[in-house]
Amino acid sequence: MLNLDWFAKIRKRLSMIELFKNIGLGIFVNGAFAWQFGEATTKGLLAIIEGVTIMAIAIYLERKANK
């Protein structure tokens, strides 16, 4: 019988990375919305930077896992 435990582990890991990436996207969008429709404060800028950083880390981990 074929053992696909490794496939399930990789699939679970990739879904967690996708969740991480979506959280980063949400933070980025909230920061951009704050900058567009509110005062351009440092908190909005930090939210944008944080969102982009989280998404970049998630994309890096996803590419590393696919190699």
Residue pairs with C-beta under 8 A, 6 or more apart in sequence:
10 65
13 65
14 62
14 65
17 58
17 61
17 62
17 65
18 58
18 62
20 54
20 57
20 58
20 61
21 54
21 55
21 58
21 59
21 62
23 54
24 50
24 51
24 52
24 53
24 54
24 55
24 57
24 58
25 51
25 55
26 51
27 47
27 50
27 51
27 54
28 47
28 48
28 50
28 51
28 52
28 55
29 51
30 47
30 51
31 44
31 45
31 46
31 47
31 48
31 49
31 50
31 51
32 44
32 48
34 41
34 43
34 44
34 47
35 44
35 45
35 48
38 44
